[in-house]
């Protein structure tokens, strides 16, 4: 893979997908439908999916592409692939809370090495450079990259951790797990922004004790890895892998190294 070609493409497609989403978001109302698994989908999901899929297929026709909106029609037969969630956090989108993202990742041999997370309503853009280092770009976002700030995870104080948890999927099991730690403060965020808050040092720990799919996590995982962070399975603390049958993730923990996992 030519990462010098890939990274500008991922950035451009994420911005274009975000533009498609925001055109729908700006309307006074829009249709919300239920998919087969009862999760919501809107025309914004589909519009962003179309833009991103067309761009990736045109540039890299030989690389397998998996997207949330088309996953039912694909069987994964490769360990190296693109995986896309064109609108992560549809519930936040529908409720107009702003915590939704465009997620695009490149997975090589089961590891998300490069990715982009774009939160168009919040104006935050995170991605990995060709060398794998993660950055946040400061907007406004034009054809060429603007100011880039390298991302680096925090050096955590295990006596006073900053924890981020899901905004829409917080439950008692998550609260019980967080209670094992000495917590200085907590925040909540939707979508893959939680990975980015750990990557930027704004949080130390993000546990997820709930169902997620690989397209929900791969881009944020890549950004966090590129900032020196880790994502491990909840059960055995082994690295979270990609290319699993059905694309289901186990429970996981995203964190800054130095956090003593419980």
Secondary structure, DSSP 8 states (H G I E B T S, - for coil): --HHHHHHHHHHHHHHHHHHHHHHHTSS---EEE-TTS-EEEHHHHHHHHHHHHHHHHH-TTSEEEEGGGGGG-----SSEEEEEEEE-HHHHHTT-S--EEEEEEEETTEEEEEEEEETTTTEEEEE-TTS-EEEEESS--SS--EEEE-------TTSEEEEEESSS--HHHHHHHTTS-EEEEEEE-TTHHHHHHHTTS-SEEEE-S-EEHHHHHHHHHHHHHTTEEEEETTT--B--S--GGGEE--EEEEETT----
